[in-house]
Amino acid sequence: MMCADFLHLEKDVAELEKADVEYLHFDIMDGVFVPNLMLCNEMMKGLRKGTTIPFDVHLMIVHPEQKIKWFDLKPNDLVSVHYESTPHIHRAIQEIKNAGAKPAIALNPATPICCIEHVLLDVDMVLLMTVNPGFAGQKLVEQTLIKIKATRDFLDKNGYENVMLQVDGNCSFANIPRMRDQGADCFVAGSSSVFAKETTIADACKKLRKMMK
């Protein structure tokens, strides 16, 4: 949603509804964990009144375990917390569960997969950053394609076949097929696809769905 047209946000959300988008992705940034400020809980509350699409809340903030209660979370929402953001990652995951939402664990491009081995029993999704978080429109970190495959293989071999694997960062029309080939099954689509200037939201979503077949 950070890539949507803020002047016509209601219109964009209505188009996303018509396109049957599975989640609205909210990048919550605090200017500390990442060098940017973006979106907030009040914006989420406002948009909740105009859509039935579940929210996918990506918390790029320090000590998320202290701030989960700030957000108006619903049972079908996903909430991603970064492994790197707190020494108390299990506490953050439990706070998400206490709020009734589905927890996910996020990793920056250079953070090794082994870090999440002991939290996988408690999460519904793994989010791999394919750019360094903080800004839209960045170039893909090519090494993350190898990481996507390694993560999917690790999940499948250790009994976590049902854990969704999401990727976030330069999910363009060119990169999504490459990411899917490596095992990703959920894509955070922003300025390089769904909200690309040269297309409409409806046409972009149709094109993306064809890539999923």
URMO-V430716 format. One line per field, one symbol per residue. ss: DSSP state (H for helix, E for strand, L for the rest). psi: psi as a letter, one per 20 degrees, with the letter a starting at -180 (. if undefined). burial: # if it has 16 or more other C-alpha atoms within 10 Angstrom, else .. Layout:
# URMO-V430716
ss=???
psi=???
burial=???
This chain:
# URMO-V430716
ss=LLLLLHHHHHHHHHHHHHLLLLEEEEEEEELLLLLLEELLHHHHHHHHLLLLLEEEEEEELLLHHHLHHHLLLLLLLEEEEEHHHLLLHHHHHHHHHHLLLEEEEEELLLLLHHHHLLLHHHLLEEEEELLLLLLLLLLLLLHHHHHHHHHHHHHHHLLLLLLEEEEELLLLHHHHHHHHHLLLLEEELLLLLLLLLLLLHHHHHHHHHHHHL
psi=iiirohhlgggghhhhghjkphqppoooqijghqlqpprrhhgggghhijqjpqqoooomqqlhhiihihqnqrhjqqopqphiiqilhhggghhgghijrpqqpqprhipqhhhjhjihijqiqpoppjrpqhqrjrqpohiighhgghggggghijjlhipqoqqoolmrhhhghgghhijqjppopcijehkqhjrrgghghgghhhhi.
burial=####.......##.###.#...########..##..##.....#..##....#############..#....#...##########..##.######.#.#########...#..#...#..##############...#...##.###.##.##....#..###########.###.##.###.###########....##.##..#.....
